[in-house]
Amino acid sequence: DAQRARAEGRSPVIEPGMQPAALTALLGLLLAGGAALGTYALLVPLIALQGLTAAGWFRLNGMWPARQGIALGFLGALAADVALLASDRAPGAILGTLGVWVLLSLVLQLRSHADPDERMYGLMATVAAAALAILAGGHLAADADAVTVGAGATAVAMVVRALPLPT
């Protein structure tokens, strides 16, 4: 439990294990394949990555479910994708979207009736989830070969990292 871990001074991050590593590897392979096929083929696994990133950040931090924060992060990612496609992959589209979504995250947390510590945890998790999901849109702005190599390497690294090591 994340709240108990925080109270004991431990990290609230939950160790994911092999199943999420396999899911990440599959998504990495889909991203690599999509990038090799073209921008619109990349868009499908990218949107899945952005949704999983927005939701997964809250899950890893033990703040599940956080529907408003997840929705805000995912909508920010979709807005960044649209802005990137509309601006012919201009990187400024990501920066503009990040700025707007940090402000929206702040407004969301200011409306919260939680105690101040929980509000601060919520603000940090919401901003981080939105930023990571939005920055994942950079796959659209990057060269297709770079996305293919990077996503493939990530797929391999996730599986290797999740393998149990002898002690």
Rosetta constraint file for C-alpha pairs under 8 A:
AtomPair CA 1 CA 5 HARMONIC 6.31 0.50
AtomPair CA 1 CA 12 HARMONIC 7.56 0.50
AtomPair CA 1 CA 62 HARMONIC 6.81 0.50
AtomPair CA 2 CA 6 HARMONIC 6.20 0.50
AtomPair CA 2 CA 11 HARMONIC 7.90 0.50
AtomPair CA 2 CA 12 HARMONIC 4.56 0.50
AtomPair CA 2 CA 13 HARMONIC 7.32 0.50
AtomPair CA 2 CA 14 HARMONIC 7.93 0.50
AtomPair CA 2 CA 61 HARMONIC 6.90 0.50
AtomPair CA 2 CA 62 HARMONIC 4.77 0.50
AtomPair CA 2 CA 63 HARMONIC 7.41 0.50
AtomPair CA 3 CA 7 HARMONIC 6.19 0.50
AtomPair CA 3 CA 12 HARMONIC 7.22 0.50
AtomPair CA 3 CA 62 HARMONIC 7.67 0.50
AtomPair CA 4 CA 8 HARMONIC 6.19 0.50
AtomPair CA 5 CA 9 HARMONIC 6.18 0.50
AtomPair CA 5 CA 10 HARMONIC 4.87 0.50
AtomPair CA 5 CA 11 HARMONIC 6.13 0.50
AtomPair CA 5 CA 12 HARMONIC 5.42 0.50
AtomPair CA 6 CA 10 HARMONIC 5.55 0.50
AtomPair CA 6 CA 11 HARMONIC 6.42 0.50
AtomPair CA 6 CA 12 HARMONIC 5.97 0.50
AtomPair CA 12 CA 60 HARMONIC 7.70 0.50
AtomPair CA 12 CA 61 HARMONIC 5.53 0.50
AtomPair CA 12 CA 62 HARMONIC 6.20 0.50
AtomPair CA 13 CA 60 HARMONIC 5.07 0.50
AtomPair CA 13 CA 61 HARMONIC 4.77 0.50
AtomPair CA 13 CA 62 HARMONIC 6.64 0.50
AtomPair CA 14 CA 59 HARMONIC 7.82 0.50
AtomPair CA 14 CA 60 HARMONIC 5.15 0.50
AtomPair CA 14 CA 61 HARMONIC 6.70 0.50
AtomPair CA 14 CA 62 HARMONIC 6.94 0.50
AtomPair CA 15 CA 60 HARMONIC 7.63 0.50
AtomPair CA 16 CA 20 HARMONIC 6.04 0.50
AtomPair CA 16 CA 21 HARMONIC 7.49 0.50
AtomPair CA 16 CA 60 HARMONIC 7.68 0.50
AtomPair CA 17 CA 21 HARMONIC 6.50 0.50
AtomPair CA 17 CA 162 HARMONIC 5.96 0.50
AtomPair CA 18 CA 22 HARMONIC 6.09 0.50
AtomPair CA 18 CA 159 HARMONIC 7.26 0.50
AtomPair CA 18 CA 162 HARMONIC 5.30 0.50
AtomPair CA 18 CA 163 HARMONIC 7.13 0.50
AtomPair CA 19 CA 23 HARMONIC 6.30 0.50
AtomPair CA 20 CA 24 HARMONIC 6.02 0.50
AtomPair CA 21 CA 25 HARMONIC 6.08 0.50
AtomPair CA 21 CA 158 HARMONIC 5.26 0.50
AtomPair CA 21 CA 159 HARMONIC 5.57 0.50
AtomPair CA 21 CA 162 HARMONIC 6.28 0.50
AtomPair CA 22 CA 26 HARMONIC 6.14 0.50
AtomPair CA 22 CA 158 HARMONIC 7.39 0.50
AtomPair CA 22 CA 159 HARMONIC 6.24 0.50
AtomPair CA 23 CA 27 HARMONIC 6.17 0.50
AtomPair CA 24 CA 28 HARMONIC 6.04 0.50
AtomPair CA 24 CA 155 HARMONIC 6.46 0.50
AtomPair CA 24 CA 158 HARMONIC 6.85 0.50
AtomPair CA 25 CA 29 HARMONIC 6.21 0.50
AtomPair CA 25 CA 154 HARMONIC 6.97 0.50
AtomPair CA 25 CA 155 HARMONIC 3.76 0.50
AtomPair CA 25 CA 156 HARMONIC 6.57 0.50
AtomPair CA 25 CA 158 HARMONIC 6.19 0.50
AtomPair CA 25 CA 159 HARMONIC 6.65 0.50
AtomPair CA 26 CA 30 HARMONIC 6.21 0.50
AtomPair CA 26 CA 155 HARMONIC 6.86 0.50
AtomPair CA 27 CA 31 HARMONIC 6.10 0.50
AtomPair CA 27 CA 45 HARMONIC 6.72 0.50
AtomPair CA 27 CA 49 HARMONIC 7.07 0.50
AtomPair CA 27 CA 155 HARMONIC 7.58 0.50
AtomPair CA 28 CA 32 HARMONIC 6.13 0.50
AtomPair CA 28 CA 151 HARMONIC 4.69 0.50
AtomPair CA 28 CA 152 HARMONIC 5.85 0.50
AtomPair CA 28 CA 154 HARMONIC 6.35 0.50
AtomPair CA 28 CA 155 HARMONIC 4.94 0.50
AtomPair CA 29 CA 33 HARMONIC 6.10 0.50
AtomPair CA 29 CA 151 HARMONIC 6.47 0.50
AtomPair CA 29 CA 152 HARMONIC 5.75 0.50
AtomPair CA 29 CA 155 HARMONIC 6.34 0.50
AtomPair CA 30 CA 34 HARMONIC 5.93 0.50
AtomPair CA 30 CA 45 HARMONIC 6.05 0.50
AtomPair CA 31 CA 35 HARMONIC 6.00 0.50
AtomPair CA 31 CA 42 HARMONIC 6.03 0.50
AtomPair CA 31 CA 45 HARMONIC 5.61 0.50
AtomPair CA 31 CA 46 HARMONIC 6.63 0.50
AtomPair CA 31 CA 147 HARMONIC 7.53 0.50
AtomPair CA 31 CA 148 HARMONIC 7.02 0.50
AtomPair CA 31 CA 151 HARMONIC 6.13 0.50
AtomPair CA 32 CA 36 HARMONIC 6.30 0.50
AtomPair CA 32 CA 147 HARMONIC 6.31 0.50
AtomPair CA 32 CA 148 HARMONIC 4.02 0.50
AtomPair CA 32 CA 149 HARMONIC 7.01 0.50
AtomPair CA 32 CA 150 HARMONIC 7.81 0.50
AtomPair CA 32 CA 151 HARMONIC 5.33 0.50
AtomPair CA 32 CA 152 HARMONIC 5.90 0.50
AtomPair CA 33 CA 37 HARMONIC 6.39 0.50
AtomPair CA 33 CA 42 HARMONIC 7.63 0.50
AtomPair CA 33 CA 148 HARMONIC 6.93 0.50
AtomPair CA 34 CA 38 HARMONIC 6.26 0.50
AtomPair CA 34 CA 39 HARMONIC 7.46 0.50
AtomPair CA 34 CA 40 HARMONIC 7.87 0.50
AtomPair CA 34 CA 41 HARMONIC 4.69 0.50
AtomPair CA 34 CA 42 HARMONIC 4.00 0.50
AtomPair CA 34 CA 43 HARMONIC 7.54 0.50
AtomPair CA 34 CA 44 HARMONIC 7.86 0.50
AtomPair CA 34 CA 45 HARMONIC 7.18 0.50
AtomPair CA 35 CA 39 HARMONIC 6.44 0.50
AtomPair CA 35 CA 41 HARMONIC 6.82 0.50
AtomPair CA 35 CA 42 HARMONIC 4.97 0.50
AtomPair CA 35 CA 144 HARMONIC 5.16 0.50
AtomPair CA 35 CA 145 HARMONIC 7.40 0.50
AtomPair CA 35 CA 147 HARMONIC 6.25 0.50
AtomPair CA 35 CA 148 HARMONIC 5.83 0.50
AtomPair CA 36 CA 144 HARMONIC 6.21 0.50
AtomPair CA 36 CA 145 HARMONIC 7.12 0.50
AtomPair CA 36 CA 148 HARMONIC 6.45 0.50
AtomPair CA 37 CA 41 HARMONIC 5.95 0.50
AtomPair CA 37 CA 42 HARMONIC 7.34 0.50
AtomPair CA 38 CA 42 HARMONIC 6.19 0.50
AtomPair CA 38 CA 144 HARMONIC 7.43 0.50
AtomPair CA 39 CA 43 HARMONIC 6.33 0.50
AtomPair CA 39 CA 140 HARMONIC 6.67 0.50
AtomPair CA 40 CA 44 HARMONIC 7.26 0.50
AtomPair CA 41 CA 45 HARMONIC 7.85 0.50
AtomPair CA 42 CA 46 HARMONIC 6.05 0.50
AtomPair CA 42 CA 140 HARMONIC 7.58 0.50
AtomPair CA 43 CA 47 HARMONIC 6.05 0.50
AtomPair CA 43 CA 140 HARMONIC 7.69 0.50
AtomPair CA 44 CA 48 HARMONIC 6.59 0.50
AtomPair CA 45 CA 49 HARMONIC 6.10 0.50
AtomPair CA 46 CA 50 HARMONIC 6.15 0.50
AtomPair CA 46 CA 136 HARMONIC 7.51 0.50
AtomPair CA 46 CA 137 HARMONIC 7.31 0.50
AtomPair CA 46 CA 139 HARMONIC 7.68 0.50
AtomPair CA 47 CA 51 HARMONIC 6.20 0.50
AtomPair CA 47 CA 77 HARMONIC 7.92 0.50
AtomPair CA 47 CA 78 HARMONIC 7.39 0.50
AtomPair CA 48 CA 52 HARMONIC 6.13 0.50
AtomPair CA 49 CA 53 HARMONIC 5.94 0.50
AtomPair CA 49 CA 133 HARMONIC 7.79 0.50
AtomPair CA 49 CA 136 HARMONIC 7.67 0.50
AtomPair CA 50 CA 54 HARMONIC 6.15 0.50
AtomPair CA 50 CA 74 HARMONIC 6.35 0.50
AtomPair CA 50 CA 77 HARMONIC 6.31 0.50
AtomPair CA 50 CA 132 HARMONIC 8.00 0.50
AtomPair CA 50 CA 133 HARMONIC 4.71 0.50
AtomPair CA 50 CA 134 HARMONIC 7.33 0.50
AtomPair CA 50 CA 136 HARMONIC 6.47 0.50
AtomPair CA 50 CA 137 HARMONIC 7.83 0.50
AtomPair CA 51 CA 55 HARMONIC 6.23 0.50
AtomPair CA 51 CA 70 HARMONIC 7.97 0.50
AtomPair CA 51 CA 74 HARMONIC 5.50 0.50
AtomPair CA 51 CA 133 HARMONIC 7.26 0.50
AtomPair CA 52 CA 56 HARMONIC 5.42 0.50
AtomPair CA 53 CA 57 HARMONIC 5.95 0.50
AtomPair CA 53 CA 129 HARMONIC 6.72 0.50
AtomPair CA 53 CA 132 HARMONIC 6.89 0.50
AtomPair CA 53 CA 133 HARMONIC 5.64 0.50
AtomPair CA 54 CA 58 HARMONIC 7.20 0.50
AtomPair CA 54 CA 69 HARMONIC 7.95 0.50
AtomPair CA 54 CA 70 HARMONIC 5.25 0.50
AtomPair CA 54 CA 71 HARMONIC 7.79 0.50
AtomPair CA 54 CA 73 HARMONIC 5.41 0.50
AtomPair CA 54 CA 74 HARMONIC 5.81 0.50
AtomPair CA 54 CA 129 HARMONIC 4.85 0.50
AtomPair CA 54 CA 130 HARMONIC 6.28 0.50
AtomPair CA 54 CA 132 HARMONIC 7.42 0.50
AtomPair CA 54 CA 133 HARMONIC 5.73 0.50
AtomPair CA 55 CA 59 HARMONIC 6.44 0.50
AtomPair CA 55 CA 70 HARMONIC 5.28 0.50
AtomPair CA 55 CA 129 HARMONIC 7.60 0.50
AtomPair CA 56 CA 60 HARMONIC 5.95 0.50
AtomPair CA 57 CA 61 HARMONIC 6.30 0.50
AtomPair CA 57 CA 125 HARMONIC 7.10 0.50
AtomPair CA 57 CA 128 HARMONIC 7.73 0.50
AtomPair CA 57 CA 129 HARMONIC 5.58 0.50
AtomPair CA 58 CA 62 HARMONIC 6.24 0.50
AtomPair CA 58 CA 63 HARMONIC 5.00 0.50
AtomPair CA 58 CA 64 HARMONIC 5.91 0.50
AtomPair CA 58 CA 65 HARMONIC 7.48 0.50
AtomPair CA 58 CA 66 HARMONIC 6.84 0.50
AtomPair CA 58 CA 70 HARMONIC 7.59 0.50
AtomPair CA 58 CA 125 HARMONIC 6.42 0.50
AtomPair CA 58 CA 126 HARMONIC 7.88 0.50
AtomPair CA 58 CA 129 HARMONIC 7.28 0.50
AtomPair CA 59 CA 63 HARMONIC 5.73 0.50
AtomPair CA 59 CA 64 HARMONIC 5.22 0.50
AtomPair CA 59 CA 65 HARMONIC 7.48 0.50
AtomPair CA 61 CA 125 HARMONIC 7.65 0.50
AtomPair CA 66 CA 70 HARMONIC 6.10 0.50
AtomPair CA 67 CA 71 HARMONIC 5.99 0.50
AtomPair CA 68 CA 72 HARMONIC 6.01 0.50
AtomPair CA 69 CA 73 HARMONIC 6.13 0.50
AtomPair CA 69 CA 105 HARMONIC 7.61 0.50
AtomPair CA 69 CA 126 HARMONIC 5.26 0.50
AtomPair CA 69 CA 129 HARMONIC 7.87 0.50
AtomPair CA 70 CA 74 HARMONIC 6.10 0.50
AtomPair CA 70 CA 126 HARMONIC 7.45 0.50
AtomPair CA 70 CA 129 HARMONIC 7.45 0.50
AtomPair CA 70 CA 130 HARMONIC 7.91 0.50
AtomPair CA 71 CA 75 HARMONIC 5.98 0.50
AtomPair CA 72 CA 76 HARMONIC 6.15 0.50
AtomPair CA 72 CA 101 HARMONIC 7.80 0.50
AtomPair CA 72 CA 104 HARMONIC 7.97 0.50
AtomPair CA 72 CA 105 HARMONIC 7.40 0.50
AtomPair CA 72 CA 126 HARMONIC 7.88 0.50
AtomPair CA 72 CA 130 HARMONIC 6.90 0.50
AtomPair CA 73 CA 77 HARMONIC 6.34 0.50
AtomPair CA 73 CA 101 HARMONIC 7.77 0.50
AtomPair CA 73 CA 126 HARMONIC 6.99 0.50
AtomPair CA 73 CA 127 HARMONIC 7.85 0.50
AtomPair CA 73 CA 129 HARMONIC 5.82 0.50
AtomPair CA 73 CA 130 HARMONIC 3.75 0.50
AtomPair CA 73 CA 131 HARMONIC 7.41 0.50
AtomPair CA 73 CA 133 HARMONIC 6.35 0.50
AtomPair CA 73 CA 134 HARMONIC 7.48 0.50
AtomPair CA 74 CA 78 HARMONIC 6.31 0.50
AtomPair CA 74 CA 130 HARMONIC 6.86 0.50
AtomPair CA 74 CA 133 HARMONIC 6.62 0.50
AtomPair CA 74 CA 134 HARMONIC 7.92 0.50
AtomPair CA 75 CA 79 HARMONIC 6.08 0.50
AtomPair CA 76 CA 80 HARMONIC 6.16 0.50
AtomPair CA 76 CA 97 HARMONIC 6.76 0.50
AtomPair CA 76 CA 98 HARMONIC 7.68 0.50
AtomPair CA 76 CA 101 HARMONIC 6.19 0.50
AtomPair CA 76 CA 130 HARMONIC 6.35 0.50
AtomPair CA 76 CA 133 HARMONIC 7.47 0.50
AtomPair CA 76 CA 134 HARMONIC 6.02 0.50
AtomPair CA 77 CA 81 HARMONIC 6.24 0.50
AtomPair CA 77 CA 130 HARMONIC 7.12 0.50
AtomPair CA 77 CA 133 HARMONIC 5.30 0.50
AtomPair CA 77 CA 134 HARMONIC 4.17 0.50
AtomPair CA 77 CA 135 HARMONIC 7.69 0.50
AtomPair CA 77 CA 136 HARMONIC 7.64 0.50
AtomPair CA 77 CA 137 HARMONIC 6.67 0.50
AtomPair CA 78 CA 82 HARMONIC 6.26 0.50
AtomPair CA 78 CA 134 HARMONIC 7.73 0.50
AtomPair CA 79 CA 83 HARMONIC 6.07 0.50
AtomPair CA 79 CA 97 HARMONIC 6.96 0.50
AtomPair CA 80 CA 84 HARMONIC 5.99 0.50
AtomPair CA 80 CA 93 HARMONIC 6.47 0.50
AtomPair CA 80 CA 94 HARMONIC 5.61 0.50
AtomPair CA 80 CA 97 HARMONIC 5.73 0.50
AtomPair CA 80 CA 134 HARMONIC 6.00 0.50
AtomPair CA 80 CA 137 HARMONIC 6.38 0.50
AtomPair CA 81 CA 85 HARMONIC 6.17 0.50
AtomPair CA 81 CA 137 HARMONIC 5.75 0.50
AtomPair CA 81 CA 140 HARMONIC 7.50 0.50
AtomPair CA 82 CA 86 HARMONIC 5.97 0.50
AtomPair CA 83 CA 87 HARMONIC 5.94 0.50
AtomPair CA 83 CA 93 HARMONIC 5.51 0.50
AtomPair CA 83 CA 94 HARMONIC 7.57 0.50
AtomPair CA 84 CA 88 HARMONIC 6.14 0.50
AtomPair CA 84 CA 89 HARMONIC 4.55 0.50
AtomPair CA 84 CA 90 HARMONIC 6.06 0.50
AtomPair CA 84 CA 91 HARMONIC 7.32 0.50
AtomPair CA 84 CA 93 HARMONIC 5.65 0.50
AtomPair CA 84 CA 94 HARMONIC 7.13 0.50
AtomPair CA 84 CA 137 HARMONIC 7.83 0.50
AtomPair CA 84 CA 140 HARMONIC 7.18 0.50
AtomPair CA 84 CA 141 HARMONIC 7.07 0.50
AtomPair CA 85 CA 89 HARMONIC 5.75 0.50
AtomPair CA 85 CA 140 HARMONIC 7.85 0.50
AtomPair CA 87 CA 93 HARMONIC 7.14 0.50
AtomPair CA 89 CA 93 HARMONIC 7.72 0.50
AtomPair CA 89 CA 140 HARMONIC 6.78 0.50
AtomPair CA 89 CA 141 HARMONIC 4.80 0.50
AtomPair CA 90 CA 94 HARMONIC 7.99 0.50
AtomPair CA 90 CA 141 HARMONIC 6.97 0.50
AtomPair CA 91 CA 95 HARMONIC 6.94 0.50
AtomPair CA 91 CA 138 HARMONIC 7.66 0.50
AtomPair CA 91 CA 141 HARMONIC 6.80 0.50
AtomPair CA 92 CA 96 HARMONIC 6.13 0.50
AtomPair CA 93 CA 97 HARMONIC 6.21 0.50
AtomPair CA 94 CA 98 HARMONIC 6.09 0.50
AtomPair CA 94 CA 134 HARMONIC 6.85 0.50
AtomPair CA 94 CA 135 HARMONIC 6.84 0.50
AtomPair CA 94 CA 137 HARMONIC 7.45 0.50
AtomPair CA 94 CA 138 HARMONIC 7.45 0.50
AtomPair CA 95 CA 99 HARMONIC 6.26 0.50
AtomPair CA 96 CA 100 HARMONIC 6.40 0.50
AtomPair CA 97 CA 101 HARMONIC 6.08 0.50
AtomPair CA 97 CA 134 HARMONIC 7.49 0.50
AtomPair CA 98 CA 102 HARMONIC 6.11 0.50
AtomPair CA 98 CA 130 HARMONIC 7.82 0.50
AtomPair CA 98 CA 131 HARMONIC 6.27 0.50
AtomPair CA 98 CA 134 HARMONIC 6.81 0.50
AtomPair CA 99 CA 103 HARMONIC 6.55 0.50
AtomPair CA 100 CA 104 HARMONIC 6.28 0.50
AtomPair CA 101 CA 105 HARMONIC 5.98 0.50
AtomPair CA 101 CA 127 HARMONIC 7.70 0.50
AtomPair CA 101 CA 130 HARMONIC 6.97 0.50
AtomPair CA 101 CA 131 HARMONIC 7.93 0.50
AtomPair CA 102 CA 106 HARMONIC 6.24 0.50
AtomPair CA 102 CA 127 HARMONIC 5.85 0.50
AtomPair CA 102 CA 130 HARMONIC 7.76 0.50
AtomPair CA 102 CA 131 HARMONIC 7.87 0.50
AtomPair CA 103 CA 107 HARMONIC 6.29 0.50
AtomPair CA 104 CA 108 HARMONIC 6.15 0.50
AtomPair CA 105 CA 109 HARMONIC 6.30 0.50
AtomPair CA 105 CA 123 HARMONIC 6.69 0.50
AtomPair CA 105 CA 126 HARMONIC 6.17 0.50
AtomPair CA 105 CA 127 HARMONIC 6.00 0.50
AtomPair CA 106 CA 110 HARMONIC 6.12 0.50
AtomPair CA 106 CA 123 HARMONIC 6.58 0.50
AtomPair CA 106 CA 127 HARMONIC 8.00 0.50
AtomPair CA 107 CA 111 HARMONIC 6.40 0.50
AtomPair CA 108 CA 112 HARMONIC 6.80 0.50
AtomPair CA 109 CA 119 HARMONIC 6.17 0.50
AtomPair CA 109 CA 122 HARMONIC 6.89 0.50
AtomPair CA 109 CA 123 HARMONIC 5.80 0.50
AtomPair CA 110 CA 119 HARMONIC 7.90 0.50
AtomPair CA 112 CA 119 HARMONIC 6.87 0.50
AtomPair CA 114 CA 118 HARMONIC 6.04 0.50
AtomPair CA 114 CA 119 HARMONIC 5.85 0.50
AtomPair CA 115 CA 119 HARMONIC 6.19 0.50
AtomPair CA 116 CA 120 HARMONIC 6.19 0.50
AtomPair CA 117 CA 121 HARMONIC 6.31 0.50
AtomPair CA 118 CA 122 HARMONIC 5.98 0.50
AtomPair CA 119 CA 123 HARMONIC 5.99 0.50
AtomPair CA 120 CA 124 HARMONIC 6.18 0.50
AtomPair CA 121 CA 125 HARMONIC 6.10 0.50
AtomPair CA 122 CA 126 HARMONIC 5.90 0.50
AtomPair CA 123 CA 127 HARMONIC 6.04 0.50
AtomPair CA 124 CA 128 HARMONIC 5.99 0.50
AtomPair CA 125 CA 129 HARMONIC 5.90 0.50
AtomPair CA 126 CA 130 HARMONIC 6.04 0.50
AtomPair CA 127 CA 131 HARMONIC 5.94 0.50
AtomPair CA 128 CA 132 HARMONIC 6.01 0.50
AtomPair CA 129 CA 133 HARMONIC 6.09 0.50
AtomPair CA 130 CA 134 HARMONIC 5.95 0.50
AtomPair CA 131 CA 135 HARMONIC 5.93 0.50
AtomPair CA 132 CA 136 HARMONIC 6.18 0.50
AtomPair CA 133 CA 137 HARMONIC 7.17 0.50
AtomPair CA 134 CA 138 HARMONIC 7.83 0.50
AtomPair CA 137 CA 141 HARMONIC 7.36 0.50
AtomPair CA 138 CA 142 HARMONIC 6.15 0.50
AtomPair CA 139 CA 143 HARMONIC 7.97 0.50
AtomPair CA 139 CA 147 HARMONIC 6.25 0.50
AtomPair CA 142 CA 146 HARMONIC 6.77 0.50
AtomPair CA 142 CA 147 HARMONIC 6.63 0.50
AtomPair CA 143 CA 147 HARMONIC 6.43 0.50
AtomPair CA 144 CA 148 HARMONIC 6.14 0.50
AtomPair CA 145 CA 149 HARMONIC 6.20 0.50
AtomPair CA 146 CA 150 HARMONIC 5.92 0.50
AtomPair CA 147 CA 151 HARMONIC 5.80 0.50
AtomPair CA 148 CA 152 HARMONIC 6.04 0.50
AtomPair CA 149 CA 153 HARMONIC 6.06 0.50
AtomPair CA 150 CA 154 HARMONIC 6.11 0.50
AtomPair CA 151 CA 155 HARMONIC 6.18 0.50
AtomPair CA 152 CA 156 HARMONIC 6.46 0.50
AtomPair CA 153 CA 157 HARMONIC 6.08 0.50
AtomPair CA 154 CA 158 HARMONIC 6.06 0.50
AtomPair CA 155 CA 159 HARMONIC 6.71 0.50
AtomPair CA 156 CA 160 HARMONIC 6.28 0.50
AtomPair CA 157 CA 161 HARMONIC 5.95 0.50
AtomPair CA 158 CA 162 HARMONIC 6.24 0.50
AtomPair CA 159 CA 163 HARMONIC 6.45 0.50
